[in-house]
């Protein structure tokens, strides 16, 4: 799958899994994220399972997770040019950015 490998970004794969895992665990029932969660019905739970060390990350699983990550950042109008460390950081950055616009 061309164009979905975000390995050149500053955020590590482990952190991406952690962030997406938290998003899936805490926000999958959120009505505002319904379309995103439904579309990423593989990437989000895979990130959760990998973050919880329940499965190993195959190359195909990584592709789904990187694609989900890119869609998530794009939905918030963000790039992977910052070393994202937490979902809270992403939400705060996005919120502050939207206030400025």
N, CA and C of each residue as an Amber inpcrd file, in Angstrom:
protein
   303
   0.8490000  -1.1800000   0.0000000   0.0000000   0.0000000   0.0000000
   0.8910000   1.2380000   0.0000000   0.9370000   1.8900000  -1.0920000
   1.8070000   3.0550000  -1.2370000   1.2350000   4.2520000  -0.4880000
   2.1420000   5.0370000   0.1050000   1.7230000   6.2720000   0.7220000
   1.2470000   6.1770000   2.1540000   1.2680000   4.9760000   2.7470000
   0.7700000   4.8850000   4.1100000   1.8730000   4.6220000   5.1300000
   3.1000000   4.4920000   4.6800000   4.1890000   4.2240000   5.6060000
   4.6770000   5.5420000   6.1940000   4.3160000   5.7780000   7.4290000
   4.6560000   7.0250000   8.1050000   5.8860000   6.8390000   8.9890000
   6.7100000   5.8790000   8.6600000   7.8730000   5.5720000   9.4910000
   8.8850000   6.7040000   9.5090000   8.8070000   7.6110000   8.5550000
   9.7190000   8.7540000   8.5210000   9.2590000   9.8820000   9.4380000
   8.0690000   9.7460000  10.0010000   7.5700000  10.7490000  10.9260000
   8.3430000  10.6850000  12.2350000   8.0970000  11.6310000  13.0880000
   8.8320000  11.7280000  14.3500000   8.2400000  10.8770000  15.4710000
   7.0250000  10.4170000  15.3040000   6.3600000   9.6370000  16.3350000
   6.6640000   8.1570000  16.1270000   7.1250000   7.4980000  17.1800000
   7.4870000   6.0840000  17.0610000   6.2430000   5.2240000  16.8630000
   6.4480000   4.0550000  16.2820000   5.3490000   3.1170000  16.0750000
   4.7050000   2.7400000  17.4100000   5.4990000   2.5340000  18.4270000
   4.9760000   2.1660000  19.7440000   4.0730000   3.2670000  20.2920000
   4.4800000   4.5190000  20.1190000   3.6710000   5.6370000  20.6010000
   2.4020000   5.7740000  19.7720000   2.5030000   5.5670000  18.4730000
   1.3130000   5.5970000  17.6190000   0.3070000   4.5640000  18.1120000
   0.7790000   3.3550000  18.3930000  -0.1150000   2.3050000  18.9010000
  -0.7350000   2.7180000  20.2280000   0.0480000   3.3070000  21.0960000
  -0.4560000   3.7410000  22.3930000  -1.5450000   4.8080000  22.2370000
  -1.3060000   5.7830000  21.3720000  -2.2760000   6.8600000  21.1540000
  -3.5530000   6.3120000  20.5300000  -3.4180000   5.5070000  19.4930000
  -4.6020000   4.9520000  18.8430000  -5.3400000   3.9830000  19.7560000
  -4.6010000   3.2650000  20.5840000  -5.2140000   2.3640000  21.5610000
  -6.0700000   3.1430000  22.5480000  -5.5330000   4.2430000  23.0540000
  -6.2910000   5.0880000  23.9780000  -7.5160000   5.6780000  23.2880000
  -7.3550000   6.1140000  22.0560000  -8.4730000   6.6540000  21.3000000
  -9.5730000   5.6070000  21.1650000  -9.1970000   4.3980000  20.7890000
 -10.1740000   3.3240000  20.5970000 -10.8210000   2.9270000  21.9130000
 -10.0280000   2.8160000  22.9620000 -10.5470000   2.3980000  24.2680000
 -11.5130000   3.4180000  24.8620000 -11.1800000   4.6950000  24.7340000
 -11.9370000   5.7290000  25.4370000 -12.9420000   6.5020000  24.5850000
 -12.8230000   6.4150000  23.2660000 -13.6640000   7.2600000  22.4170000
 -14.4140000   6.5070000  21.3250000 -14.3390000   5.1940000  21.2990000
 -14.9720000   4.4700000  20.1940000 -16.4930000   4.5910000  20.2030000
 -17.0920000   4.9370000  21.3290000 -18.5420000   5.1300000  21.4090000
 -18.9520000   6.5850000  21.1710000 -17.9840000   7.4790000  21.0220000
 -18.2530000   8.8990000  20.8270000 -18.9330000   9.1130000  19.4730000
 -20.0770000   9.7740000  19.4970000 -20.8530000   9.9860000  18.2670000
 -20.0820000  10.7990000  17.2290000 -19.2540000  11.7410000  17.6840000
 -18.4870000  12.5710000  16.7530000 -17.4090000  11.7780000  16.0180000
 -17.0030000  10.6520000  16.5750000 -15.9500000   9.8320000  15.9640000
 -16.5000000   8.5740000  15.2940000 -17.8180000   8.4660000  15.2190000
 -18.4550000   7.2490000  14.7060000 -17.9180000   6.8460000  13.3320000
 -17.8980000   7.7820000  12.3830000 -17.4300000   7.4580000  11.0310000
 -15.9650000   7.0490000  11.0240000 -15.1500000   7.7760000  11.7870000
 -13.7250000   7.4550000  11.8650000 -13.5140000   6.0520000  12.4380000
 -14.1990000   5.7360000  13.5120000 -14.0480000   4.4300000  14.1700000
 -14.5330000   3.3080000  13.2450000 -15.6520000   3.5300000  12.5930000
 -16.1720000   2.5050000  11.6810000 -15.2360000   2.2750000  10.5020000
 -14.6820000   3.3450000   9.9470000 -13.7820000   3.2060000   8.7990000
 -12.4840000   2.5080000   9.2050000 -12.0120000   2.7750000  10.4060000
 -10.7430000   2.2250000  10.8940000 -10.9780000   1.0410000  11.8230000
 -11.8960000   0.1820000  11.4080000 -12.3060000  -0.9530000  12.2320000
 -11.2310000  -2.0290000  12.3800000 -10.1600000  -1.9240000  11.6400000
  -9.0230000  -2.8400000  11.8160000  -7.8470000  -2.1380000  12.4910000
  -7.5170000  -0.9500000  12.0260000  -6.3500000  -0.2340000  12.5510000
  -6.4470000   0.0870000  14.0280000  -7.6080000   0.5220000  14.4790000
  -7.7490000   0.8950000  15.8960000  -7.6420000  -0.3130000  16.8320000
  -8.4180000  -1.3870000  16.5980000  -8.2640000  -2.5320000  17.5040000
  -6.8900000  -3.2090000  17.3950000  -6.2910000  -3.1940000  16.2040000
  -4.9350000  -3.7430000  16.0740000  -3.9490000  -2.9550000  16.9210000
  -4.0630000  -1.6340000  16.8870000  -3.1890000  -0.7950000  17.7140000
  -3.3780000  -1.1280000  19.1910000  -4.6230000  -1.3220000  19.6000000
  -4.9140000  -1.6910000  20.9800000  -4.2580000  -3.0210000  21.3490000
  -4.4170000  -4.0200000  20.5030000  -3.8610000  -5.3540000  20.7780000
  -2.3360000  -5.3390000  20.8170000  -1.7320000  -4.5750000  19.9340000
  -0.2730000  -4.4640000  19.9130000   0.2090000  -3.6900000  21.1340000
  -0.4710000  -2.6030000  21.4640000  -0.1010000  -1.8110000  22.6360000
  -0.2050000  -2.6350000  23.9220000  -1.1860000  -3.5220000  23.9880000
  -1.3830000  -4.3700000  25.1650000  -0.4930000  -5.6160000  25.1430000
   0.3700000  -5.7140000  24.1300000   1.2640000  -6.8650000  23.9640000
   0.5140000  -8.1860000  23.8510000  -0.6580000  -8.1430000  23.2420000
  -1.4450000  -9.3620000  23.0480000  -1.1440000 -10.0230000  21.7130000
  -0.6510000  -9.2310000  20.7590000  -0.2380000  -9.7580000  19.4560000
   1.0190000  -9.0280000  19.0150000   1.7640000  -9.6570000  18.1210000
   2.9250000  -9.0130000  17.5120000   2.4730000  -8.2730000  16.2570000
   3.1920000  -7.2380000  15.9190000   2.8400000  -6.4160000  14.7580000
   3.4200000  -7.0090000  13.4810000   2.5630000  -7.5480000  12.6390000
   2.9880000  -7.9960000  11.3190000   3.1100000  -6.7760000  10.4210000
   3.7150000  -6.9430000   9.2650000   3.8270000  -5.8250000   8.3260000
   2.4460000  -5.3490000   7.8810000   1.5230000  -6.2750000   7.6800000
   0.1770000  -5.8870000   7.2710000  -0.5300000  -5.1150000   8.3870000
  -0.3560000  -5.5460000   9.6280000  -0.9470000  -4.8170000  10.7610000
  -0.3650000  -3.4080000  10.8340000   0.9350000  -3.2810000  10.6220000
   1.5720000  -1.9580000  10.6400000   0.9840000  -1.0630000   9.5620000
   0.7120000  -1.6130000   8.3820000   0.1240000  -0.8300000   7.3000000
  -1.2300000  -0.2640000   7.7210000  -2.0650000  -1.1180000   8.3210000
  -3.3800000  -0.6460000   8.7840000  -3.2270000   0.4370000   9.8440000
  -2.3010000   0.2470000  10.7480000  -2.1080000   1.2070000  11.8390000
  -1.5600000   2.5260000  11.3050000  -0.5770000   2.4820000  10.4160000
  -0.0440000   3.7150000   9.8410000  -1.1180000   4.4540000   9.0370000
  -1.9440000   3.7170000   8.3190000  -3.0270000   4.3510000   7.5680000
  -4.0170000   5.0200000   8.5300000  -4.3830000   4.3400000   9.5940000
  -5.2920000   4.9050000  10.5960000  -4.6850000   6.1550000  11.2080000
  -3.3920000   6.1100000  11.5110000  -2.6810000   7.2520000  12.0940000
  -2.7370000   8.4630000  11.1590000  -2.4570000   8.2340000   9.8910000
  -2.4800000   9.3310000   8.9230000  -3.8800000   9.9290000   8.7860000
  -4.8850000   9.0870000   8.7690000  -6.2600000   9.5660000   8.6700000
  -6.6290000  10.3700000   9.9110000  -6.2170000   9.8880000  11.0820000
  -6.4960000  10.5800000  12.3370000  -5.8710000  11.9740000  12.3410000
  -4.5860000  12.0430000  12.0070000  -3.9180000  13.3460000  11.9760000
  -4.5550000  14.2670000  10.9400000  -4.8590000  13.7370000   9.7700000
  -5.4670000  14.5480000   8.7140000  -6.8350000  15.0700000   9.1400000
  -7.6050000  14.2490000   9.8460000  -8.9290000  14.6680000  10.3050000
  -8.8340000  15.8500000  11.2640000  -7.7290000  15.9230000  11.9970000
  -7.5130000  17.0270000  12.9260000  -6.7280000  18.1750000  12.2910000
  -6.3440000  17.9990000  11.0280000  -5.5740000  19.0260000  10.3370000
  -4.1360000  19.0930000  10.8110000  -3.6060000  17.9620000  11.2570000
  -2.2500000  17.9130000  11.8030000  -1.3350000  17.1120000  10.8930000
  -0.0350000  17.2970000  11.1020000   0.9870000  16.5700000  10.3480000
   1.8000000  15.7130000  11.3200000   2.5710000  14.8060000  10.7760000
   3.4450000  13.9910000  11.6070000   4.8330000  14.6140000  11.6690000
   4.8860000  15.9470000  11.6840000   6.1630000  16.6460000  11.7810000
   6.4660000  17.0630000  13.2140000   5.6600000  16.5680000  14.1230000
   5.8570000  16.7800000  15.5610000   5.9780000  15.3950000  16.1910000
   6.7880000  15.2830000  17.2080000   6.8760000  14.0070000  17.9110000
   5.7220000  13.9380000  18.9090000   4.6090000  13.3920000  18.4440000
   3.4350000  13.2750000  19.2950000   3.7070000  12.2530000  20.3880000
   3.3330000  12.5970000  21.6200000   3.6250000  11.7160000  22.7560000
   2.3800000  11.1560000  23.4240000   1.2360000  11.8260000  23.2170000
   0.0090000  11.3540000  23.8690000  -1.2150000  11.8780000  23.1360000
  -2.3300000  11.2140000  23.3690000  -3.5900000  11.6630000  22.8020000
  -3.9670000  13.0190000  23.3850000  -3.7110000  13.2140000  24.6520000
  -3.9980000  14.4910000  25.3040000  -3.2330000  15.6320000  24.6240000
  -1.9650000  15.4070000  24.3130000  -1.1620000  16.4230000  23.6310000
  -1.7700000  16.7580000  22.2700000  -2.1890000  15.7560000  21.5380000
  -2.7760000  15.9670000  20.2170000  -4.0580000  16.7810000  20.3310000
  -4.9300000  16.3960000  21.2650000  -6.1880000  17.1140000  21.4370000
  -5.9480000  18.5660000  21.8460000  -5.0130000  18.7910000  22.7630000
  -4.7220000  20.1600000  23.2040000  -4.1480000  20.9930000  22.0590000
  -3.2280000  20.4170000  21.3110000  -2.6120000  21.1220000  20.1820000
  -3.6790000  21.4760000  19.1440000  -4.5220000  20.5010000  18.8220000
  -5.5680000  20.7240000  17.8340000  -6.5570000  21.7820000  18.3160000
  -6.9350000  21.7140000  19.5780000  -7.8710000  22.6910000  20.1510000
  -7.2840000  24.1070000  20.1170000  -6.0350000  24.2320000  20.5350000
  -5.3760000  25.5480000  20.5150000  -5.2230000  26.0800000  19.0930000
  -4.9240000  25.2020000  18.1820000  -4.7570000  25.5900000  16.7890000
  -6.0800000  26.0800000  16.2120000  -7.1690000  25.4040000  16.5680000
  -8.4870000  25.8130000  16.0810000  -8.9260000  27.1490000  16.6870000
  -8.5140000  27.4320000  17.9050000  -8.8370000  28.7160000  18.5350000
  -8.1400000  29.8560000  17.8080000  -6.9220000  29.5870000  17.3300000
  -6.1360000  30.6180000  16.6450000  -6.6510000  30.9080000  15.2380000
  -7.3830000  29.9780000  14.6600000  -7.8800000  30.1500000  13.2860000
  -9.2390000  30.7220000  13.2630000
